[in-house]
Amino acid sequence: MKTSSRFLAAGFLVVLAIASPLRAQLTDVVNWGGDYVSANQNFVRPTTVTNGSVVTYTYSSNTAITPASGYTVPEGRTGPIYGAWQVTSLGDPPATNMQSRVVNNAAGDRIYFLASTNARVQGLIFFNKQDFLNGYSNVTLSLNGVVGSMNTTAISFGQALRYAVQSGGSWYLSETNKTTAGSFSNVSLQDQNWGVWDPSTTPFGTVPATFDTLGTSITDVSAFGFYFQIERATSASIELDSFVIAVPEPSTIGLLGLSAGALLLFRLRARKRS
């Protein structure tokens, strides 16, 4: 009995030794961040629709907003950017100035939005499956094991920053949200609750009242992105310098499965010896 117990314990330690380092091995599906521009470059703005005090820069999953020039994609990084946003005037004078661009920055270029004077800005920035990195454009991808990380260097008052995923033609926003500048990282997307949201209307649909879709039920992702809402009496702005979506490497998953099999084998042998 003592010998078999030692054998089982040793086997368990071997499994842990194999599995633990593998948790950190991730492959990028989306990675926007780094040196794209040498000078500020404006986004190609979508067509606008005005409804009273709301100006919507309309949604399209086919037409990118990527700057038309002066934008070079670093090796191993995501290039095309898609998006839609709207500006709501909150007072008098109304919001009149809207900036939307990739800002040059030595520490890493930034996705930047600003609306001046009594404004609320809501928006969706996303990256389509056809541009997923490392072969994931040809893979049916669920949220199983998917990790999200992003960092904002500035975000105005009245803010909310959420992860967004598209699946089956519908967009979903994460219930979990970030309300201050800084890192919003190592978020397990499969463990989030999600709410259906429609960015294709003018104005946008409101943020979901309920978040009743489990991450484990989202099984065929066609885009990843983030939703933001900012507002301020003087001006509203957001600057984001990185957005990364990553999944466990296939070899990691295989070895973890092998480790689980090894543990079962140890147990069976231990029973026979006892």
N, C-alpha and C positions, 0 to 999 in steps of 0.2 A: 504493500500500500504506500509506504513512504517513497519508494523508488518511482512508482507511477505518478505520485503527486508532484514530485520534483520534475519529472519529465513533462507533465502537463504545464506546470508553471513556466518551465524553460520555453516550451512551445509558445505560450502566450506572450512572453517577452520578445521572442523572435518576431511574432506577428506585429507587435507594437513597434518594434524597431524598423520593420519594413513599412508600415502604414504611416507613421507619424510624419516622416519627411515628405511624403507624397502629397500631403494636404496642401502644400505651398506651390505645387506644380500646376500652373494654370496657363491656358492658351487664350490669347486675345481674339475676340470676335469683332469688337469695335475698339479702336484706340485713337481718339482724337486728342491731340496735344503735341506741342513741340513748336518748331520753327517753320511756319507756313508762309509768312509774309515778311518783307523787309521794310514795309511802310503800311499804314492802315489801309485796308481795302474794304469797300462797302459790299454788303450782300446785294445780289440781284433781287430786288424787292418784288414780291408777288403783286398781282392785280389787287386794287383796293376796292372795298365796298363800304359805303357810309350809311349808317342807320342812326340818325340823330347825332348824339354825342359820341358814338362808337365808330371808329374806323378799323375795319378788319382787313388785314393783309392775308389774302385767302389761301387756304390749304390746297396743296397738290402733292401727291405721292410720286408724280412723274417728272416734275420740273424742279430742279435743284435751285437753291438760293446761293450756292457757292460763288464767291467773287469771280467776275468774268476775266480778270487779269491780275498779275502780281501775286498769284497764289500757287505755291509749289508744294506738293505733298511729300513730307519726309518718308524715307524708306521704312516700310513696315507699319505705316500709320494709315488711318482712314482718311479718305479725301472728300468725296461729295457730301454736302450738307443739305438737308431738306428742312423746311420749316414753315410755320404760319404764326401770325401774332396779331393782336389787336390793341388799340389804344382807346381808353375811355376817358373823356374829360370829366373831371370831378368838380369843377368850379369855374369861376370867372376870374381871369381870362381862361379860355379853353386851351387844352394841350394843342400846340401847333408844331413843335419840332420833334422829329423822330429820327434817331440814329440807330443804325443796325449794321454791324461790320465785324471783321476780324481785325483786332487791334494788335499791332506789333509790340512785343514785349520781350526783353532779353531773357527772362526766366521761363518763357513759354507763352506763345501767342494766346489771345483770348477771344472768345465769342462774347460780343458786347451789344447791349441794347440800352437805349436811354430815351426817355420821353420827358420833355420839360413842362413844368407848370401844371400843378393840379391834375396828375394823371395816374391812371392804373394801366399797367401793361400785363397782358397775359399772352403766353406763347408756348409753342411746341417746337423743339428742335429734335430732329431724328435722322437716323442713318439706316438706309434700306438694305434688305437682305442681299441684293445683287452686289453690294459693296462690302459684305462681311469678309473679314480676313481669314487667312489660313484654311481655305477650302470650305468654310462654313456657309458659303453662298449656295452650296449644293447639298446641304444636310438639313433634314427635318429636325428642328431644334426646339426642345421643350425648355422650361425654366429649371429643370432638374440640375442642380449643381451650379447654376449660373450666379455669378457674383457681379455686382455693380459698384463702381467707384467714380466719384466726381468731386471736383473742388471748385468752389466759388471764392474769388478774391474780394468781391464786393457785391452786396445785395441790399436794396433799399428797404424801408419800412413796409409793413403790410405784406410781407413776403410769404411765399410758399414755393418750395422746390420739391418736385416728386419725380420718381422714375415713371417711364411710360413704355409700354410694349404694345405692338400690334399683332393680332392673331385672328385668323378667320375673317379678315376684313374689318374687325372692330379694334378700337383703341381702348386701352386700360391704363388707369392711373393708380399708383400705389397709395395705399392709405397712409403709410409712413411718409412723413415729409420733413424737410429741413427748413428752419426758419431763421438761421443766422449764417453769415459767411463762414467758410471753412470747409473741412472735409466731410463728405457724405459717402463714406467708403465702406467696403467689405460688407455690403448689404446683400443678403441671400434673397434673391428674387423669388425663389420657389416658396419661401416662408412668408411672403407678403400676402396681404389681402388686397384685392384689386377691384376697382369700380369702372364700369363702362363709361366712356366719355366720347363725345363727338366733336372733332375740330373742323368738320367740313361745312357746318352751318355758318351763316353770317347774321348776327354775331355768333361766337362759339357757344356750344352747350356749356351749362354751368358745371362746376366740379361735382362729381358724383355725391349724392346724399348718402349713399350706402356703398360699402366696399365688401361685397359678398361673393366675389369670385376668388377661389383659392388659387395660389400660384401653381400648385400641382396640377390644376386642370387646364392650364395654358400649355398646349402641346405642339404648336406649329407657329413659331415666331417669324414674322415677316419684316419687322423693324424694331429697333431699340431707340429710345430717346429720353428726353426729360421735358417736363412741364414746369413753367415758372409763372408766378404772379408777383408783381411788385407795384407799389404805389407810394406817392409822396406828394406833399403840398407844393414843394418847390420843383423837384425833378425825381424821376424814378429810373434806376439803372441796375443792371446786373452784369457782372463779368465772370465768365467761367473759363478756367485755363486747362481743364482736362476732363475727359469723359471716357471711361473704360468699361467694357463688358467682357468678362472672361469666363471660361468654362474649364473644368478639370481636363487635363490631357487624357486622350484615350488610353495611353499606356498606363496612366495612373489608375484609371478605373479598372483596367484589366489586372494590374498587380494587386489592387485592393481585393478584388474578387479572389485572386490566387491566395492571398493571405488568409481570407476567410475560409477557403478550402483547406488550407494547411492547418488551421486551428481545429477544424472538424476532424481531420485525419489524426491529429495529436490526441484528441479526445477518444476517438475510437481505439487507438492503440493503447491508451492508458486504461481503458475499460478491460481490454483483453489481458493486459499484464496484471491487473488487480484480481 
